[in-house]
Amino acid sequence: MAQETIDVHFSALGFMDNREYKPFVLRSHTYNGIRTELDFGFNVDSLNHFIFGANGIHEFGAQPYFLKVNPVAYYSFTGKSWLFNAGAFPREGLISDYPRALLNDTLRYYRPNIEGLLARVHNDHFVETGWIDWVSRQTNTDREQFIFGFSGKYKPVVNGMFYVSHYFMLEHDAGAAIAVPNDNIRDNGGGQIRLGLDFGHKTFLDSLTVEAGGMMSLERVRGLDGFQKPAGFVANAYFGYHRFALYDEFYKGEGHHIMYGDAFYEKKTYNRMDIIWTPFLYNRFKGQFILSFHQTPGYQMSNQEAFRITFDLGRRVLARLKD
């Protein structure tokens, strides 16, 4: 028989992220602060859940204390093969695996929630996720903006090495209710498809994955032009051994202009190497240093140093209401 319960969830992300970008001096910033999320869930049964809480960010040295507090309020259905969320819910663990070329990593700091809908279906061979995120509600002065996308991964052989993954997102940017002359609707986004090999524990390394594929972006101003479709080649490799890891990603092709993507993909050639050290790893707590080198032709090598601490309590039952 179903049992109604009330539970609590708490998570925190502390970050210090210094960026020295030679091609983008105006985007060279130091981001540092802490984000905390607390919510309470009412579980009708093992499938149906209602969650309410808040997610707040404080940047070190800033006033007032909380820069912004985002509400957390959503319904979640969690079945054996299905997940469905509706409302304002954390993006972490749902679409946080998107390539930085499409969704940049500062969204993790400053836009922690999806405000809309998400559905995921999965089995032993594949997982597919579709979502829509409302960025701005239309008023007389505010624009109507939302992002939608889908991503997935397919493995033809369970526990096999080969897989295919794909990612897509598109932003719809419409005007305010009071029209402004020469202000056209814009569509902007892109996608990637990759072939990958996951060697798992088949080497002396703890993890080894290699991927390669293609990328295309889409951009148009309605009434002025059709979709612009620059394209290129992407590849990446991840090596992990104990508490050290190396991640390298490479791009070659036409330049892209994706509003929520990493600006380095505006270049026709780009390589990023991350050297990762995880000195603190205990239970639900992780502390990680990441040293990144960004290289584009014609510029000195750019650098980035980040330290992130994460803690996730998980969901803990507070009360059992009835059987």
N, C-alpha and C positions, 0 to 999 in steps of 0.2 A: 504494500500500500504506500501511496505517496506521503511524504512527511514535509510539512512546512517548516522552514528554518530561516533565521536571520544570521547573516555573516558579515564580516568586515574585511576590507582589503586596504593595505597601505603600501606605497612604493615611493622611492625617492631617486632623483638623478642629480648629482653634483657635477659641474663641468667647469673646466678652464681650458679654453681653446684659442690659441694665439695663431693668427694667420698673417703671413708676410707674402703677399702675392705680387710678384714683379709686374705681370701684365695688367693687373687690376688694382692699382694703388688705392683707389677709393673704396675697394672692398676688403682692404687689409684691416681687420678689426681683431680685438681680443674680446671673446665672449666668456663671461664667467658668472656663475650663479648657481642656484639650486632650485629644483622643481620638486614639489611634493604632491602626492595624490592620495586622497582618503575617500573611501566610499563604503556604503552599506548596501547589502543586497537582501531582498526578500525573495526567497526561493519557494515558489508554489509547489514544485516537485523537482525531480532531477533534470527536467527539460526546460522549464519556464522560469525566468528570472527577471526581476526588476531591480535596477541598481541606481542609487542616487549618491552624489558626493560632489567633490570639488578638486580642481587641479590648479595649484598656484605656483607662480615663479617669482623669485627674488633675485635680482642682479646685485652682486656685491658692490657696496658703496652707494646704491641707489636709494632715493626717497620718492614716494612712500615705500614701506617695506615690501609689499607685494606689488610688482609691476602690473600684473594682471592675474585674475582668478577666472578660470574657465569652469563652467558647470559640467558635471558628469551626471547624466540622466538618460537611461536607455532601457529598452527591453531586449532580452537576449534569449534565443532558443538554441539549446545545445543538444543536438541529437547524435546518434552514433556516426552518421555520415554527413550531417548538416550543421552549419552554424549560421544564425541570422541575428543581426543586431540592427536596432532602429532607435535613433536618438543621438545623443552626444556621448561618444565613448572613446577610450584611448586607442590610438593607432599602433602603439608598440605591440609587436608580435603579430600584427595583422597585415600591414602593408609596409612595415619598416625594412623589408628586404629589397625594396625597389632600388634599381641602380641610381647612383647619385646624378647621373646624366639626366634623369627624368624628375626625380624628387630629391632636392639637395638635403644635406644632413643638418642644416640649421632648423629645419622643420621640427626635428626632435626636441629642440630647445624651446621654440616659440610658437609652434602650432601642434600641441600634443594630441588633440582630439580630431576625430572625424565627426562631422555634424551632418548626419544624413542616414544612409543605409549601407549595410554590407552583408553579403551572402557568400558562404563558402561551402563547397561540396568536396568530399575527398574519399578515397579508398586506398587500397594498397598500391595502386599503380599511378594515381594522379591526384592532384589538388588544384582546384580552380576557384578564384576569388573575384567577385565583382563588387564595385562600391561607387557611391556618389557622395561628395563632400561639399556642402554649401559654404562658400567663403564669404559672401556678402549678400545681404537681402536688399532688394531694390526699394529705394525711397525716392523722394523728390531730388535728393542730391547724391545718394549712394548708388553705386552700380550693382547690377545683378551679376554675380559671379559664382560659378560652381565648377568643380572638377569631378570627372568620372573616369573610371578605369577598370581594368581587369588584368589579372596575372595568373600564372599557373605553372605547373611542373608535371612532366609525364615520364615515368620509368617503365619501359616495356617489360622488363624482368625484375620482379621483386628481389631486392638486395643485389641487383646488378649494378655495374659501373656506369652504364650509359643513361643519359636523360636529356630531355628537351625542356627548356624553360622559356617563358615569354612574359613581357611586361608592356602595358599600354596605359597612357593617361592623356586626357584632353581637357583643357580649360575653356569654358564658354564665358566670354566677357561681354556682357550687354550694357547698355547705357542706363542712366537714371530715368526715373519716371518723367521728369521734365527734360525734354530733348535738348541737346546741345548741338549747334550746327557743325557738320563735318565730323561728328563722333559716330563712328561705325562699330558694328558688332565685330568682335575678334574671336577667333578660335586658335588655340595654341597648345601643342602637346607633342607627343612622340611615342615611339615604341622600340623594343628590342626583342630579338629572338636569338637564343643561344643553344648550341649543342655542347654538352658537358660530359666529363668523365670524373667520377668520384672513386678514387682509389682506396678510400677508407683506411683500414689498417693493413693494406696489402703491401706497404713499404715500412721502413723503419720509423717513418713519421707517424704522428698521431692522426693527422688528416692531410689530405692532398687532393685538391680539385683543380681542374683545368677547364676553361670554357672559351668558346669562340663563336662569333655570329655576326649579325648585322644590326644596324640602327638606322631609323628614319624618323625625322621630325616633320610635323605638319603645322603650317601657319598661314592664315589668310585674314584679310580685312574685307568683310563682306561688302559687295558693291564696288570695290576697287580692283580686286584681283582674285584669282583662284588659289588653291592650296599650293604653297611652296613646299617642296619635298626633298630637302637635302638628305643624303644618305652616307653611310660609311661602315667601316669594319671595327668591331670591338673584340677584345680578348682580355682574359684575366686568369690569374692563377693564385691559389692560396696554399701556403705551406704552414702547418702547425706542428710544433714539437714541445711537449710539456707546457711551460708558461710563455713560450716565445712563438711568434707567428710572423709571417711575411706575406703581404698581399700586394700584387701588382696588377694594375689595369692599364690598357693601352687602347688608343683610338686613332684611326686614320681615315680621313674622308673629307667631306664638305663640312663647313661650320654650321652649328645649330644655334638657334635662339629659342630656348625653352624657358618660359617665365619662372617656373619653379625648379628648374634644373641647375646643375653646377655650371658656372660661367666658363670654366675651362673648355667646355665642349663647343664654345664658339670658335675655337682654334681648329685648324685642319689636321694637326698632329698633336697628340697629348699623351703623356705617360705619367702615372702616379704610382709611387711606391710607398707603402705603409710598413713600418717596422713596429711591431706590437709586443709589448711586455705586460703581462698580467701578474704583478707581484702579490696582490691581495685577492684571494679566492677562497671563500669559506661559506658553506651553506648557501644562504640567499644573498650574500654580499660579494661584490666584485669591484676591484679597483684596477684600472688599466691605463698605461701610458701608450700613446701613439705618436710616432715621429713620421711625418709625411714629407715627401719630396715631389714637387710638381715640375715637370719639364715640358716646355714648348719651344719650338725653333725660334731663334731670334731674341730670346730673353734669357737672362740669368736664371738659374734654378730657383724656384720658389720653395719656401719651407712652411711647415705648420706643425705646431706642438700642442698636443691635447692630453689632458688627464681627466678621466671620467670615473665617478664612483656611482654604482647602482646598488639599490637594495629593494627587494621585493618580498614582502611578508607572505604573499599568497593569500588565499581566502581562508579565514578562520571562523568557524561556527561560534556564534554568540549565544543563540537560544534555539531550542526546538519547540515549536508551538503546539503541534498536535500530530497524531498519526492518522 
